[in-house]
């Protein structure tokens, strides 16, 4: 199974503080849930213990929203939350 990225998702990675590796790990090993527009959401928490936008956080949660294309996943967008 291959995880591919829509150009929109690639643009969002840097501005939201996620990496391609984290998104792939989220899609392949995270919790899945149904999302709007027939998409599938994936969620996974990562240890962060760092600073994001001038605040320190212990956990980074990555959510990826994707559609199935054959046996592959096409990631449409990525959302991050910091705790």
Protein Blocks (a to p, Z undefined) as FASTA:
>chain_A
ZZdddfklmmmmmmnopafklmmmmmmmmccdddehhiacddddddfkpaeehiacfbdc
dddddddehjbccdfbdcdddZZ
